[in-house]
Amino acid sequence: MQMTTNVGTVDRILRIVLGAALILLAVTGTIGVWGWIGVIPLGTAFVKFCPIYSILGIKTCKEC
């Protein structure tokens, strides 16, 4: 399976905000260790690819 872009700009921004917020909450101890799950949306935003979207056939980008 080839990794192609399937995450659009708005989706990326939301993933970055959500991921950063979860990590920040984990660092401050507000939500505990589970906040580190924010690494996943942050990572998928930076590589512009979501494996779950690929399985479900979803694309949120207009240019791909």
One Martini backbone bead per residue (centre of mass of N, CA, C, O) as a GRO file, in nm:
protein
   64
    1MET     BB    1   0.094   0.038   0.024
    2GLN     BB    2   0.049   0.364  -0.056
    3MET     BB    3   0.140   0.684   0.057
    4THR     BB    4  -0.108   0.923   0.060
    5THR     BB    5  -0.284   1.195   0.048
    6ASN     BB    6  -0.581   1.250   0.300
    7VAL     BB    7  -0.518   1.539   0.436
    8GLY     BB    8  -0.635   1.836   0.490
    9THR     BB    9  -0.606   2.153   0.602
   10VAL     BB   10  -0.829   2.164   0.818
   11ASP     BB   11  -0.766   1.890   0.939
   12ARG     BB   12  -0.476   1.957   1.023
   13ILE     BB   13  -0.537   2.187   1.216
   14LEU     BB   14  -0.714   2.021   1.409
   15ARG     BB   15  -0.495   1.811   1.479
   16ILE     BB   16  -0.288   2.008   1.598
   17VAL     BB   17  -0.464   2.126   1.820
   18LEU     BB   18  -0.547   1.863   1.959
   19GLY     BB   19  -0.266   1.740   2.006
   20ALA     BB   20  -0.145   1.977   2.167
   21ALA     BB   21  -0.356   1.983   2.391
   22LEU     BB   22  -0.314   1.696   2.499
   23ILE     BB   23  -0.013   1.726   2.564
   24LEU     BB   24  -0.040   1.965   2.756
   25LEU     BB   25  -0.226   1.817   2.959
   26ALA     BB   26  -0.015   1.598   3.024
   27VAL     BB   27   0.219   1.779   3.122
   28THR     BB   28   0.030   1.918   3.355
   29GLY     BB   29  -0.168   1.672   3.469
   30THR     BB   30  -0.477   1.692   3.395
   31ILE     BB   31  -0.507   1.388   3.221
   32GLY     BB   32  -0.255   1.247   3.196
   33VAL     BB   33  -0.119   0.996   2.999
   34TRP     BB   34  -0.349   1.001   2.774
   35GLY     BB   35  -0.254   1.269   2.626
   36TRP     BB   36  -0.031   1.127   2.440
   37ILE     BB   37  -0.231   1.064   2.203
   38GLY     BB   38  -0.167   1.339   2.051
   39VAL     BB   39   0.056   1.227   1.861
   40ILE     BB   40  -0.122   1.116   1.636
   41PRO     BB   41  -0.257   1.372   1.512
   42LEU     BB   42   0.011   1.517   1.474
   43GLY     BB   43   0.146   1.314   1.281
   44THR     BB   44  -0.079   1.307   1.059
   45ALA     BB   45  -0.052   1.607   0.991
   46PHE     BB   46   0.254   1.608   0.895
   47VAL     BB   47   0.206   1.360   0.671
   48LYS     BB   48  -0.091   1.368   0.540
   49PHE     BB   49  -0.175   1.083   0.690
   50CYS     BB   50  -0.446   0.837   0.731
   51PRO     BB   51  -0.507   0.510   0.784
   52ILE     BB   52  -0.814   0.515   0.837
   53TYR     BB   53  -0.893   0.668   0.583
   54SER     BB   54  -0.785   0.454   0.388
   55ILE     BB   55  -0.975   0.223   0.474
   56LEU     BB   56  -1.248   0.414   0.432
   57GLY     BB   57  -1.204   0.623   0.184
   58ILE     BB   58  -1.094   0.898   0.292
   59LYS     BB   59  -1.098   1.254   0.187
   60THR     BB   60  -0.997   1.608   0.280
   61CYS     BB   61  -0.873   1.673   0.003
   62LYS     BB   62  -0.875   1.848  -0.301
   63GLU     BB   63  -0.573   1.779  -0.439
   64CYS     BB   64  -0.609   1.435  -0.423
   0.00000   0.00000   0.00000
